[in-house]
Amino acid sequence: MFKRAQLAALIVMLAASGFISGCGLLSKGKEKLDPPKEVSYLKEGEELQTSPKDGEEEQKTTGEGETEKTVMRDLYLIDRNGLVVSQTLPLPASDSPAKQALEYLVADGPVTEKLPNGFRTVLPANTEVDVDIQDGTAIVDFSEEFADYEAKDEKKILQAITWTLTQFDSIERVELRMNGHKINEMPVDKTPISEKGLSRQDGINLEESGVADITNTRPLTVYYLAQSDDKPYYVPVTKRVSNAETDDITAIVNELAEGPGMMAALVSGMGGGVKLLDEPKVKEGVVTLNFNEAVLGSSKEKMISEETLQSLVLSLTELEDVKSVAIAVGGKQELLNEKGEPLTAPVSRPEKVNTGSY
């Protein structure tokens, strides 16, 4: 169960920093290779579209008055708490975006000047990388420098590589090679790699405390909040949920209400005592949730906090059949967001997260 004082302090800080705005947050569990109104990449090696798009920044270069196009990409880094977290950063437009994204995970590489405070890269310095995409699988070939990491980072490296690459629509799975040879286990701590490769189904920031029988559980990913300096950000955590809870949506809501468990650096965006009054309903990608008034926290108005709303949206849209979230309290969909605006439409998942502005 999260600590109410922690969450209250975080909420105050969120409002003061201008972090909260809009109803969007992230793409459906993975960023688009060809996001709407942005440079479109379909496969590794395709040519860039030349016309400027929304989401693409025009930056003046020095000396010649030219412009450099940049594209916002999710890079999964390690935060000061040792958790794997996406940070959306502007990268130069590239005709090999998947390879480029991994190159920006290399220590002392091109990402150095862009790293947010408290975050570090996951791949050893001087690691070289090549990426070949075949039928939804990214075949990643690392140089021998890839093996020069600490054992404690091994699983984090696997998660960061997998989640960074699967932000692209053309990539569902990842196969690892080193010096041209396929590896079935990691080189330092010998973490096994499935013959089928790596995918988001393997989880991220795994939290398995209190799980006595893993065979009778299944993984679900929920989003909690952490803080770097004065800047909050969302952290995905894969938890093992008992198969006795047959509905994934209800299970996710319960996990948010119960909090991040042993992960003391995190807090839940949802307060205690929150319960669903009805079974969740999904129709045409929209899930409708009917909560008790505890979901409003201390608000005396019909206002739902942004961290509650976004934690729900991020977590629930990890599910394949959920595209957006509609929320009711006591059967009435008459809620306001923190701007005082009516929530007249279901809230969908935005294209980007953890950028510092939305």
C-alpha positions as CSV (number, residue, x, y, z in Angstrom):
1,M,0.0,0.0,0.0
2,F,1.4,3.4,-1.0
3,K,2.0,6.1,1.6
4,R,-0.6,8.8,1.4
5,A,1.8,11.5,2.5
6,Q,4.2,10.5,-0.3
7,L,1.5,10.7,-2.9
8,A,0.2,14.0,-1.6
9,A,3.7,15.6,-1.8
10,L,4.1,14.2,-5.3
11,I,0.7,15.6,-6.4
12,V,1.6,19.1,-5.1
13,M,4.9,18.9,-6.9
14,L,3.2,17.7,-10.1
15,A,0.8,20.6,-10.1
16,A,3.6,23.1,-9.4
17,S,5.9,21.9,-12.1
18,G,3.2,22.1,-14.8
19,F,3.6,18.4,-15.5
20,I,-0.1,17.8,-15.9
21,S,-1.9,18.5,-19.1
22,G,-4.2,16.9,-21.6
23,C,-5.5,13.4,-21.7
24,G,-2.7,11.7,-23.6
25,L,0.3,9.7,-22.4
26,L,2.0,7.0,-24.5
27,S,1.5,4.7,-27.5
28,K,-0.1,1.3,-27.0
29,G,2.7,-0.4,-25.1
30,K,5.1,0.5,-27.8
31,E,5.9,3.6,-29.8
32,K,4.9,3.8,-33.4
33,L,7.6,3.3,-36.1
34,D,5.4,5.6,-38.1
35,P,3.6,7.7,-35.5
36,P,0.8,9.9,-36.8
37,K,2.1,13.2,-38.2
38,E,5.7,12.3,-37.7
39,V,8.5,10.9,-39.8
40,S,7.3,7.5,-41.0
41,Y,9.6,4.5,-40.7
42,L,8.3,1.1,-41.8
43,K,11.3,-1.0,-41.9
44,E,15.0,-0.7,-41.2
45,G,16.7,0.9,-44.1
46,E,13.7,2.7,-45.6
47,E,14.1,6.3,-46.8
48,L,12.8,9.1,-44.7
49,Q,9.8,11.1,-45.7
50,T,11.0,14.6,-46.6
51,S,8.1,16.8,-45.5
52,P,8.1,18.2,-42.0
53,K,5.7,16.5,-39.7
54,D,4.2,17.2,-36.2
55,G,6.4,15.5,-33.6
56,E,9.5,16.3,-35.7
57,E,11.6,19.2,-34.5
58,E,13.3,21.6,-36.9
59,Q,16.6,22.7,-35.3
60,K,19.0,25.2,-36.9
61,T,22.5,24.1,-37.4
62,T,25.4,26.4,-36.8
63,G,27.2,28.2,-39.6
64,E,25.2,27.3,-42.7
65,G,21.6,28.2,-41.9
66,E,20.4,24.7,-42.5
67,T,18.0,22.7,-40.4
68,E,18.4,19.3,-38.7
69,K,15.3,17.1,-38.3
70,T,14.9,15.3,-35.0
71,V,12.4,12.6,-34.0
72,M,11.3,11.9,-30.4
73,R,12.2,8.3,-29.5
74,D,11.8,6.3,-26.3
75,L,15.1,5.1,-24.8
76,Y,14.9,2.7,-21.9
77,L,17.5,3.8,-19.4
78,I,18.3,2.9,-15.7
79,D,17.2,5.4,-13.1
80,R,18.8,6.2,-9.8
81,N,16.7,3.5,-8.2
82,G,18.0,0.8,-10.5
83,L,14.7,0.6,-12.5
84,V,14.4,0.5,-16.3
85,V,12.4,3.5,-17.4
86,S,11.7,5.1,-20.7
87,Q,12.8,8.7,-21.4
88,T,11.6,10.3,-24.6
89,L,14.5,12.2,-26.2
90,P,15.0,14.0,-29.5
91,L,17.2,12.0,-31.9
92,P,18.4,13.0,-35.3
93,A,16.2,11.7,-38.0
94,S,17.7,8.4,-39.3
95,D,17.0,5.9,-42.0
96,S,18.0,3.2,-39.5
97,P,16.0,4.2,-36.4
98,A,16.2,0.8,-34.6
99,K,19.9,0.7,-34.9
100,Q,20.2,4.3,-33.9
101,A,18.0,3.8,-30.8
102,L,20.4,1.1,-29.5
103,E,23.4,3.2,-30.3
104,Y,21.9,5.8,-28.0
105,L,21.9,3.2,-25.2
106,V,25.7,2.9,-25.3
107,A,27.7,4.5,-22.4
108,D,29.8,7.5,-23.4
109,G,28.0,7.6,-26.7
110,P,25.8,10.2,-28.5
111,V,23.2,10.2,-25.7
112,T,25.7,11.5,-23.1
113,E,24.7,15.2,-23.4
114,K,21.0,14.3,-23.5
115,L,20.8,12.1,-20.4
116,P,18.3,13.3,-17.8
117,N,19.7,13.8,-14.3
118,G,19.8,10.5,-12.4
119,F,19.6,8.3,-15.4
120,R,22.4,6.2,-17.0
121,T,22.8,4.1,-20.2
122,V,22.6,0.3,-20.2
123,L,25.2,-0.8,-22.8
124,P,28.9,-0.9,-22.2
125,A,31.1,1.9,-23.7
126,N,32.4,1.2,-27.2
127,T,29.8,-1.4,-27.9
128,E,29.0,-1.6,-31.7
129,V,25.7,-2.8,-32.9
130,D,23.9,-3.8,-36.1
131,V,20.2,-4.5,-36.5
132,D,18.5,-6.6,-39.2
133,I,14.7,-6.8,-39.1
134,Q,13.1,-10.0,-40.5
135,D,9.4,-10.9,-40.2
136,G,8.9,-9.0,-36.9
137,T,12.1,-10.0,-35.3
138,A,15.0,-7.6,-34.8
139,I,18.3,-9.6,-35.1
140,V,20.8,-7.6,-33.0
141,D,24.5,-8.3,-33.4
142,F,26.8,-6.8,-30.8
143,S,30.5,-6.5,-30.8
144,E,32.5,-8.2,-28.1
145,E,32.4,-5.1,-25.9
146,F,28.8,-6.0,-25.1
147,A,30.0,-8.5,-22.5
148,D,31.7,-5.8,-20.4
149,Y,29.0,-5.1,-17.9
150,E,28.2,-5.8,-14.3
151,A,26.2,-8.9,-13.4
152,K,23.6,-6.9,-11.5
153,D,22.7,-5.1,-14.7
154,E,22.2,-8.2,-16.9
155,K,18.4,-8.5,-16.7
156,K,18.0,-4.7,-16.9
157,I,20.0,-4.7,-20.2
158,L,17.7,-7.4,-21.7
159,Q,14.7,-5.4,-20.7
160,A,16.0,-2.1,-22.0
161,I,17.0,-3.6,-25.3
162,T,13.7,-5.3,-25.7
163,W,11.5,-2.4,-24.8
164,T,13.5,0.1,-26.8
165,L,13.3,-1.9,-30.0
166,T,9.7,-3.0,-29.6
167,Q,8.5,0.6,-29.6
168,F,8.6,0.2,-33.4
169,D,5.6,-1.4,-35.1
170,S,7.8,-3.6,-37.3
171,I,9.4,-5.3,-34.2
172,E,7.7,-7.8,-32.0
173,R,10.6,-9.9,-30.8
174,V,14.4,-9.6,-30.4
175,E,17.2,-12.1,-31.1
176,L,20.6,-11.4,-29.8
177,R,24.0,-12.2,-31.4
178,M,27.6,-11.4,-30.5
179,N,30.2,-11.3,-33.1
180,G,27.8,-12.9,-35.5
181,H,26.9,-15.8,-33.3
182,K,23.5,-16.3,-31.7
183,I,23.6,-16.3,-27.9
184,N,21.1,-18.4,-25.9
185,E,22.3,-16.9,-22.6
186,M,23.8,-13.7,-21.5
187,P,27.6,-13.6,-21.3
188,V,28.2,-12.6,-17.7
189,D,25.5,-13.9,-15.3
190,K,24.2,-16.5,-17.8
191,T,20.6,-15.4,-17.8
192,P,18.9,-17.7,-20.4
193,I,17.4,-16.3,-23.5
194,S,14.4,-18.1,-25.0
195,E,14.9,-19.8,-28.4
196,K,11.9,-17.7,-29.5
197,G,13.8,-14.5,-28.5
198,L,12.8,-11.6,-26.3
199,S,9.5,-9.8,-26.1
200,R,7.6,-7.4,-23.9
201,Q,5.8,-10.5,-22.5
202,D,9.0,-11.2,-20.6
203,G,8.2,-8.2,-18.4
204,I,10.1,-5.2,-17.0
205,N,11.1,-4.3,-13.5
206,L,9.8,-7.6,-12.3
207,E,8.2,-7.6,-8.8
208,E,7.7,-11.1,-7.5
209,S,7.8,-10.6,-3.7
210,G,5.2,-12.6,-1.9
211,V,4.6,-15.0,-4.8
212,A,4.9,-18.5,-3.5
213,D,3.7,-20.4,-6.6
214,I,4.7,-18.7,-9.8
215,T,3.0,-21.4,-11.9
216,N,-0.4,-20.2,-10.7
217,T,0.2,-16.6,-11.6
218,R,0.5,-14.5,-14.8
219,P,2.3,-11.3,-15.5
220,L,0.6,-7.9,-15.8
221,T,2.4,-4.6,-16.2
222,V,1.2,-1.6,-14.2
223,Y,2.6,2.0,-13.9
224,Y,3.6,3.7,-10.7
225,L,5.3,7.1,-10.1
226,A,8.8,8.0,-9.2
227,Q,10.7,11.3,-9.0
228,S,14.0,12.6,-10.3
229,D,14.9,16.0,-8.6
230,D,11.7,18.0,-9.1
231,K,10.4,16.0,-12.1
232,P,8.0,13.0,-11.7
233,Y,7.9,10.1,-14.2
234,Y,6.0,6.9,-14.8
235,V,7.6,3.5,-14.2
236,P,6.3,0.2,-15.6
237,V,6.4,-2.7,-13.2
238,T,5.5,-6.3,-14.2
239,K,3.8,-8.0,-11.3
240,R,2.7,-11.6,-10.9
241,V,-1.1,-11.8,-10.4
242,S,-2.9,-14.9,-9.1
243,N,-4.8,-16.8,-11.7
244,A,-7.7,-16.9,-9.1
245,E,-8.4,-13.3,-10.4
246,T,-9.6,-14.1,-13.8
247,D,-10.2,-10.6,-15.1
248,D,-7.0,-8.7,-16.1
249,I,-8.7,-5.3,-15.9
250,T,-9.9,-5.8,-12.3
251,A,-6.5,-7.3,-11.4
252,I,-4.7,-4.2,-12.7
253,V,-7.0,-1.8,-10.8
254,N,-6.4,-3.8,-7.6
255,E,-2.6,-3.7,-8.1
256,L,-2.8,0.1,-8.5
257,A,-4.9,0.4,-5.4
258,E,-2.6,-1.8,-3.3
259,G,0.5,0.0,-4.4
260,P,4.0,-1.0,-5.5
261,G,4.7,-3.3,-2.6
262,M,8.4,-3.7,-1.8
263,M,9.5,-1.0,-4.3
264,A,9.9,1.8,-1.8
265,A,11.1,4.3,-4.4
266,L,7.7,4.2,-6.1
267,V,4.2,5.4,-5.2
268,S,0.8,4.6,-6.7
269,G,-1.2,7.2,-8.5
270,M,-4.3,5.7,-6.9
271,G,-5.4,6.1,-3.3
272,G,-6.5,3.4,-0.9
273,G,-10.0,2.2,-0.6
274,V,-10.6,2.4,-4.3
275,K,-13.0,-0.3,-5.6
276,L,-14.9,-1.1,-8.8
277,L,-18.6,-1.2,-8.3
278,D,-19.3,-3.1,-11.4
279,E,-17.5,-5.6,-13.7
280,P,-15.5,-3.7,-16.3
281,K,-17.0,-3.6,-19.7
282,V,-15.0,-3.4,-23.0
283,K,-16.6,-2.4,-26.2
284,E,-14.8,-1.5,-29.4
285,G,-11.5,-1.0,-27.5
286,V,-13.1,1.3,-24.8
287,V,-13.1,0.0,-21.2
288,T,-15.7,1.5,-18.9
289,L,-14.9,1.5,-15.2
290,N,-17.4,2.4,-12.5
291,F,-15.6,3.3,-9.2
292,N,-16.6,4.2,-5.7
293,E,-15.9,7.8,-4.6
294,A,-12.6,6.8,-3.2
295,V,-11.1,7.2,-6.7
296,L,-11.6,10.9,-6.3
297,G,-9.2,11.1,-3.3
298,S,-9.7,14.2,-1.2
299,S,-11.4,16.1,-4.0
300,K,-14.7,17.6,-2.9
301,E,-15.7,18.1,-6.6
302,K,-16.1,15.4,-9.2
303,M,-12.5,15.8,-10.1
304,I,-10.0,12.9,-10.8
305,S,-6.3,13.5,-10.3
306,E,-4.1,13.4,-13.3
307,E,-1.8,10.8,-11.7
308,T,-4.8,8.5,-11.0
309,L,-6.1,9.0,-14.5
310,Q,-2.8,8.4,-16.3
311,S,-1.8,5.5,-14.2
312,L,-5.0,3.8,-15.1
313,V,-4.7,4.6,-18.8
314,L,-1.1,3.5,-19.1
315,S,-1.6,0.3,-17.2
316,L,-4.9,-0.8,-18.9
317,T,-3.8,0.0,-22.4
318,E,-1.0,-2.5,-22.0
319,L,-3.8,-5.0,-22.6
320,E,-4.3,-6.0,-26.2
321,D,-8.0,-5.2,-26.3
322,V,-8.0,-1.9,-24.5
323,K,-7.4,1.3,-26.5
324,S,-8.9,3.9,-24.2
325,V,-10.5,4.3,-20.7
326,A,-13.9,5.8,-19.7
327,I,-14.4,6.4,-16.0
328,A,-17.6,6.8,-13.9
329,V,-18.2,7.3,-10.2
330,G,-21.3,5.8,-8.8
331,G,-22.5,5.1,-12.3
332,K,-22.2,8.7,-13.4
333,Q,-19.7,9.9,-16.0
334,E,-19.7,13.5,-14.9
335,L,-16.0,13.9,-14.0
336,L,-13.6,16.8,-14.4
337,N,-9.9,16.6,-15.0
338,E,-7.5,18.8,-13.0
339,K,-8.0,21.7,-15.4
340,G,-11.7,21.6,-14.5
341,E,-12.6,20.4,-17.9
342,P,-15.3,17.7,-18.3
343,L,-14.1,14.3,-19.3
344,T,-16.6,14.0,-22.1
345,A,-14.7,11.3,-24.1
346,P,-12.7,8.2,-23.2
347,V,-9.0,8.9,-22.5
348,S,-6.6,7.2,-24.8
349,R,-2.9,6.5,-24.5
350,P,-0.6,9.3,-25.8
351,E,2.3,8.8,-28.2
352,K,5.1,9.8,-25.7
353,V,5.8,9.6,-22.0
354,N,8.4,11.0,-19.6
355,T,9.4,13.9,-21.7
356,G,8.7,16.5,-19.0
357,S,6.0,18.2,-21.0
358,Y,2.9,17.0,-22.8
